[in-house]
Amino acid sequence: MNAYLQHRPATATDLGDVVGFPQNIDELFFCYPKAIWPLNVGQLAAAIAERHESTVVELDGKVAGFAISTNSNTASNAGGLLLYTRLD
């Protein structure tokens, strides 16, 4: 399999794909503990507004991952990463 992987800044149109990544309440808790199940675009947009450098990863042109940094003003950044493992 020769998959093409790339990353780019997340856009508002990506959010609908990303909110579908967590498949149950437990998965959502481990990727975004403050969120309320089910994750929706409004919750994700609010998180993006409070954080920095939201990024999507595309696999063969489909959104397959999402990363967000909590602080871009220091040498060490923390953040979150969501990966979608059910790509068709």
Contacts in CASP RR format, 6 or more apart in sequence:
PFRMAT RR
TARGET T0000
AUTHOR 0000-0000-0000
METHOD contacts of the structure
MODEL  1
MNAYLQHRPATATDLGDVVGFPQNIDELFFCYPKAIWPLNVGQLAAAIAE
RHESTVVELDGKVAGFAISTNSNTASNAGGLLLYTRLD
3 59 0 8 1.000
3 60 0 8 1.000
4 58 0 8 1.000
4 59 0 8 1.000
4 60 0 8 1.000
4 61 0 8 1.000
5 57 0 8 1.000
5 58 0 8 1.000
5 59 0 8 1.000
5 64 0 8 1.000
6 57 0 8 1.000
6 58 0 8 1.000
6 61 0 8 1.000
7 55 0 8 1.000
7 56 0 8 1.000
7 57 0 8 1.000
7 58 0 8 1.000
8 55 0 8 1.000
8 56 0 8 1.000
8 58 0 8 1.000
9 53 0 8 1.000
9 54 0 8 1.000
9 55 0 8 1.000
9 56 0 8 1.000
10 18 0 8 1.000
10 48 0 8 1.000
10 54 0 8 1.000
10 55 0 8 1.000
10 56 0 8 1.000
10 66 0 8 1.000
11 56 0 8 1.000
12 45 0 8 1.000
14 56 0 8 1.000
14 63 0 8 1.000
14 66 0 8 1.000
15 41 0 8 1.000
15 42 0 8 1.000
15 44 0 8 1.000
15 45 0 8 1.000
16 41 0 8 1.000
17 62 0 8 1.000
17 63 0 8 1.000
17 84 0 8 1.000
18 44 0 8 1.000
18 56 0 8 1.000
18 63 0 8 1.000
18 65 0 8 1.000
18 66 0 8 1.000
18 82 0 8 1.000
19 38 0 8 1.000
19 39 0 8 1.000
19 40 0 8 1.000
19 41 0 8 1.000
19 43 0 8 1.000
19 44 0 8 1.000
20 39 0 8 1.000
20 84 0 8 1.000
21 27 0 8 1.000
21 31 0 8 1.000
21 65 0 8 1.000
21 66 0 8 1.000
21 82 0 8 1.000
21 83 0 8 1.000
21 84 0 8 1.000
22 28 0 8 1.000
22 31 0 8 1.000
22 32 0 8 1.000
22 38 0 8 1.000
22 39 0 8 1.000
22 82 0 8 1.000
23 86 0 8 1.000
24 37 0 8 1.000
25 37 0 8 1.000
28 35 0 8 1.000
28 37 0 8 1.000
28 38 0 8 1.000
28 39 0 8 1.000
29 35 0 8 1.000
31 80 0 8 1.000
31 81 0 8 1.000
31 82 0 8 1.000
32 39 0 8 1.000
32 43 0 8 1.000
32 47 0 8 1.000
32 80 0 8 1.000
32 82 0 8 1.000
34 47 0 8 1.000
35 43 0 8 1.000
35 47 0 8 1.000
36 43 0 8 1.000
47 68 0 8 1.000
48 54 0 8 1.000
48 68 0 8 1.000
51 68 0 8 1.000
51 69 0 8 1.000
51 70 0 8 1.000
51 79 0 8 1.000
52 68 0 8 1.000
52 69 0 8 1.000
52 70 0 8 1.000
52 71 0 8 1.000
52 72 0 8 1.000
53 67 0 8 1.000
53 68 0 8 1.000
53 69 0 8 1.000
53 72 0 8 1.000
54 66 0 8 1.000
54 67 0 8 1.000
54 68 0 8 1.000
54 69 0 8 1.000
55 66 0 8 1.000
55 67 0 8 1.000
55 68 0 8 1.000
56 63 0 8 1.000
56 65 0 8 1.000
56 66 0 8 1.000
56 67 0 8 1.000
57 63 0 8 1.000
57 64 0 8 1.000
57 65 0 8 1.000
57 66 0 8 1.000
57 67 0 8 1.000
57 83 0 8 1.000
58 64 0 8 1.000
59 87 0 8 1.000
62 87 0 8 1.000
63 84 0 8 1.000
64 83 0 8 1.000
64 84 0 8 1.000
64 87 0 8 1.000
65 81 0 8 1.000
65 82 0 8 1.000
65 83 0 8 1.000
65 84 0 8 1.000
66 81 0 8 1.000
66 82 0 8 1.000
67 79 0 8 1.000
67 80 0 8 1.000
67 81 0 8 1.000
67 82 0 8 1.000
68 79 0 8 1.000
68 80 0 8 1.000
69 77 0 8 1.000
69 78 0 8 1.000
69 79 0 8 1.000
69 80 0 8 1.000
70 77 0 8 1.000
70 78 0 8 1.000
70 79 0 8 1.000
70 80 0 8 1.000
71 77 0 8 1.000
71 78 0 8 1.000
END
